[in-house]
Amino acid sequence: MTAALLKKDQPFPRGAVPVVPYRDRTVDLHFAALSFLDEARLQFGVRLVGLEDEWRETDLREERYTTLPAGRYRFEARARRPGGDWGPVAVQAFTIATPWFQSAWFIALTIVLGGAAIAGSFRLRLRYLRRENERLEALVRGRTKELEEISLHDPLTGLKNRRYLDPTMQRDVALSVRGARSGRAQMDLVFLLVDLDHFKEVNDTYGHAVGDRVLRQCARALEASCRESDVVVRWGGEEFLIVAQNTERRSAEVIARNL
């Protein structure tokens, strides 16, 4: 931008303060002073109010300001002969327009979009945490079930242990009693206790490792001889308990003979 200077106290006519687009914010200002004697020896002082407060001396007749920030500026210039007093100040005001990315509407839009992005990120985070919580709860349930299964099984034979009967017996007895009261047949609970004779001699003669193999083989043989609805429990040591559900008590002798 090239501008002529006015006297400091001279008012600007309407529309005289130019507005420079932000993309063209490099400003060139040319100035001169009237002199009837040796004009080349004139000294100039300049400053750009809004960017600098101190006067600068220059021998040139122009000033260039590059990449000025958006805002209002007032260029001031004065002249003197060497060793003389400064003359009146001439001024040129101008404005560097605010870029679109610093405008109020853009800042407001940025705040709105930023808030929406934060809210969206928060919702995604909550959704992720909810899924992760559900996954961990499922994992805990699975592990709890596994531990319960482990606690209800005999580690040597894989059969149910005595703790298995505690939560199931009340239910099985209640079903059996209800069936008896309603007159339905085959609703008895039949218990058969199996004991391995002379098992101590096996351990004493062949060792405990062989005794463990005998217990595992007996467990498989008992399971193979029972119905799918029957439950084989390791009662303790070399004793096994068979719980026959939905059975008539008169069939107990037949089940025992099969075993």
C-alpha positions as CSV (number, residue, x, y, z in Angstrom):
1,M,0.0,0.0,0.0
2,T,1.3,3.4,-0.9
3,A,-0.2,6.4,1.0
4,A,0.3,10.1,1.1
5,L,0.6,11.7,4.5
6,L,-1.6,14.3,6.1
7,K,-0.9,16.7,8.9
8,K,-1.3,15.2,12.3
9,D,-4.2,17.4,13.3
10,Q,-5.9,17.3,9.9
11,P,-9.1,15.2,10.0
12,F,-9.5,12.3,7.7
13,P,-12.3,12.5,5.2
14,R,-15.0,9.8,5.5
15,G,-13.6,6.5,4.1
16,A,-10.0,7.8,4.0
17,V,-8.6,5.2,6.4
18,P,-7.9,2.3,4.2
19,V,-8.5,-1.3,5.2
20,V,-5.9,-3.7,4.0
21,P,-6.9,-7.3,3.4
22,Y,-5.1,-9.7,5.7
23,R,-3.5,-11.5,2.8
24,D,-1.9,-8.2,1.7
25,R,-0.6,-7.1,5.1
26,T,2.8,-5.9,3.8
27,V,2.5,-2.1,3.7
28,D,4.8,0.4,1.8
29,L,4.6,4.0,2.9
30,H,6.2,6.8,0.9
31,F,6.7,10.3,2.3
32,A,8.4,13.6,1.5
33,A,8.9,17.1,2.9
34,L,8.9,20.4,1.1
35,S,12.2,22.3,1.2
36,F,13.5,25.1,-1.0
37,L,17.2,24.5,0.0
38,D,19.2,21.3,-0.3
39,E,16.3,18.8,0.1
40,A,18.7,15.8,0.0
41,R,20.0,16.8,3.5
42,L,16.7,16.5,5.2
43,Q,16.4,14.0,8.1
44,F,13.2,12.1,8.8
45,G,11.8,10.5,11.9
46,V,9.2,7.8,11.6
47,R,7.2,5.4,13.8
48,L,4.3,3.1,13.4
49,V,2.0,3.6,16.4
50,G,0.4,0.2,17.2
51,L,3.7,-1.6,16.5
52,E,6.4,0.7,17.9
53,D,6.4,3.7,20.3
54,E,9.9,5.2,19.8
55,W,10.8,7.4,16.9
56,R,13.4,6.2,14.4
57,E,15.6,8.3,12.2
58,T,16.0,7.5,8.5
59,D,17.5,9.0,5.4
60,L,15.1,7.1,3.1
61,R,11.8,8.3,1.8
62,E,9.8,5.1,2.4
63,E,9.1,2.5,5.0
64,R,8.0,-1.1,4.5
65,Y,6.2,-3.2,7.2
66,T,5.8,-6.9,6.4
67,T,3.2,-9.4,7.7
68,L,1.6,-7.0,10.1
69,P,-0.9,-8.5,12.6
70,A,-4.5,-7.5,12.3
71,G,-5.4,-4.3,14.0
72,R,-5.4,-0.5,13.7
73,Y,-2.2,1.5,13.0
74,R,-1.1,5.1,12.6
75,F,2.1,5.9,10.7
76,E,3.7,9.1,11.7
77,A,6.6,11.0,10.0
78,R,8.4,14.3,10.6
79,A,11.4,16.1,9.1
80,R,14.1,18.5,10.0
81,R,17.3,20.0,8.7
82,P,20.5,18.7,10.3
83,G,20.8,20.1,13.8
84,G,17.4,21.8,13.6
85,D,14.1,21.2,15.3
86,W,11.6,18.7,14.1
87,G,8.8,19.9,12.0
88,P,5.1,19.1,12.2
89,V,4.0,15.4,12.3
90,A,2.2,14.0,9.4
91,V,0.1,10.8,9.9
92,Q,-1.5,8.0,7.9
93,A,-3.9,5.7,9.6
94,F,-4.8,2.3,8.2
95,T,-6.3,-1.0,9.4
96,I,-5.2,-4.5,8.7
97,A,-8.4,-6.5,8.4
98,T,-9.1,-9.3,10.8
99,P,-8.6,-12.7,9.0
100,W,-11.5,-15.1,8.8
101,F,-9.9,-17.5,11.2
102,Q,-9.7,-14.8,13.8
103,S,-13.2,-13.5,13.3
104,A,-15.9,-13.7,16.0
105,W,-18.1,-16.1,14.0
106,F,-15.2,-18.4,13.3
107,I,-14.1,-18.4,17.0
108,A,-17.7,-19.1,18.0
109,L,-17.9,-21.9,15.5
110,T,-14.6,-23.4,16.7
111,I,-15.9,-23.3,20.3
112,V,-19.1,-25.0,19.2
113,L,-17.3,-27.7,17.2
114,G,-14.7,-28.1,19.9
115,G,-17.4,-28.6,22.5
116,A,-19.2,-31.1,20.2
117,A,-15.9,-32.9,19.6
118,I,-15.2,-33.1,23.4
119,A,-18.8,-34.3,24.0
120,G,-18.5,-36.9,21.3
121,S,-15.1,-38.0,22.6
122,F,-16.6,-38.2,26.1
123,R,-19.5,-40.3,24.8
124,L,-17.1,-42.6,23.0
125,R,-15.0,-42.9,26.1
126,L,-18.0,-43.8,28.2
127,R,-19.1,-46.3,25.6
128,Y,-15.7,-47.9,25.6
129,L,-15.6,-48.0,29.4
130,R,-19.1,-49.5,29.5
131,R,-18.0,-52.2,27.0
132,E,-14.8,-52.8,28.9
133,N,-16.8,-53.0,32.2
134,E,-19.2,-55.5,30.6
135,R,-16.2,-57.5,29.3
136,L,-14.5,-57.5,32.7
137,E,-17.8,-58.5,34.4
138,A,-18.3,-61.4,32.0
139,L,-14.7,-62.4,32.6
140,V,-15.2,-62.3,36.4
141,R,-18.4,-64.3,36.0
142,G,-16.6,-66.8,33.9
143,R,-13.7,-67.1,36.3
144,T,-16.1,-67.3,39.2
145,K,-18.0,-70.1,37.5
146,E,-14.7,-71.9,36.7
147,L,-13.6,-71.6,40.4
148,E,-17.0,-72.8,41.5
149,E,-16.8,-75.7,39.2
150,I,-13.3,-76.5,40.4
151,S,-14.4,-76.2,44.0
152,L,-17.3,-78.7,43.3
153,H,-15.1,-81.3,41.7
154,D,-12.6,-83.8,43.0
155,P,-9.2,-83.0,41.5
156,L,-8.1,-86.7,41.4
157,T,-11.1,-88.4,39.7
158,G,-12.9,-85.4,38.2
159,L,-16.1,-86.5,39.9
160,K,-18.4,-84.2,41.9
161,N,-17.3,-83.8,45.5
162,R,-19.3,-83.6,48.7
163,R,-19.6,-79.8,48.4
164,Y,-21.6,-80.3,45.3
165,L,-24.5,-81.9,47.3
166,D,-25.0,-79.0,49.6
167,P,-26.7,-76.6,47.0
168,T,-28.4,-79.4,45.0
169,M,-29.9,-81.7,47.6
170,Q,-32.5,-79.2,48.9
171,R,-33.8,-78.7,45.3
172,D,-33.7,-82.5,44.5
173,V,-35.5,-83.3,47.8
174,A,-38.1,-80.7,47.2
175,L,-38.8,-82.1,43.7
176,S,-39.0,-85.6,45.1
177,V,-41.5,-84.6,47.9
178,R,-43.6,-82.7,45.4
179,G,-43.8,-85.7,43.1
180,A,-44.7,-88.0,46.0
181,R,-47.5,-85.7,47.1
182,S,-48.9,-85.5,43.6
183,G,-48.9,-89.3,43.3
184,R,-46.4,-89.4,40.4
185,A,-44.1,-92.4,40.2
186,Q,-40.4,-92.5,39.7
187,M,-39.8,-89.4,41.8
188,D,-37.7,-91.0,44.6
189,L,-34.1,-90.1,45.4
190,V,-32.0,-93.3,45.7
191,F,-28.5,-93.1,47.4
192,L,-26.0,-95.9,46.9
193,L,-22.7,-95.8,48.8
194,V,-19.9,-97.8,47.2
195,D,-16.8,-98.7,49.1
196,L,-13.7,-100.4,47.6
197,D,-12.7,-103.4,49.7
198,H,-9.0,-103.9,50.7
199,F,-8.0,-100.6,49.0
200,K,-5.3,-100.0,51.6
201,E,-3.5,-103.1,50.5
202,V,-3.3,-101.6,47.0
203,N,-1.5,-98.5,48.3
204,D,0.7,-100.6,50.7
205,T,1.7,-103.1,48.0
206,Y,1.9,-100.9,44.8
207,G,2.2,-97.4,46.1
208,H,-0.1,-94.4,46.1
209,A,0.4,-93.6,42.4
210,V,-1.1,-97.0,41.5
211,G,-3.8,-96.4,44.1
212,D,-4.7,-93.1,42.4
213,R,-5.0,-95.0,39.1
214,V,-7.3,-97.5,40.6
215,L,-9.5,-94.7,42.0
216,R,-9.7,-93.0,38.6
217,Q,-10.5,-96.3,36.8
218,C,-13.3,-97.1,39.4
219,A,-14.7,-93.6,38.9
220,R,-14.9,-94.1,35.1
221,A,-16.5,-97.6,35.6
222,L,-19.1,-96.2,37.9
223,E,-20.0,-93.4,35.5
224,A,-20.3,-95.9,32.7
225,S,-22.7,-98.0,34.7
226,C,-25.0,-95.1,35.7
227,R,-27.6,-93.3,33.8
228,E,-27.0,-89.8,32.5
229,S,-29.4,-88.3,35.1
230,D,-27.4,-90.0,38.0
231,V,-24.6,-88.2,39.8
232,V,-21.5,-90.0,40.9
233,V,-19.8,-88.3,43.9
234,R,-16.4,-89.1,45.5
235,W,-17.5,-89.3,49.1
236,G,-14.0,-89.6,50.5
237,G,-11.0,-91.9,50.3
238,E,-12.1,-95.0,48.5
239,E,-15.9,-94.3,49.0
240,F,-18.2,-93.2,46.2
241,L,-21.8,-92.0,46.5
242,I,-24.3,-92.5,43.6
243,V,-27.4,-90.2,43.6
244,A,-30.1,-91.7,41.4
245,Q,-32.7,-89.1,40.6
246,N,-36.3,-89.7,39.4
247,T,-36.1,-93.3,40.5
248,E,-38.5,-95.7,42.2
249,R,-37.0,-97.0,45.4
250,R,-37.9,-100.6,44.3
251,S,-35.3,-100.1,41.5
252,A,-32.5,-99.5,43.9
253,E,-31.5,-103.3,44.0
254,V,-31.3,-103.3,40.2
255,I,-29.1,-100.3,40.1
256,A,-26.9,-101.7,42.8
257,R,-26.6,-105.0,40.9
258,N,-25.5,-103.1,37.7
259,L,-22.9,-101.3,39.7
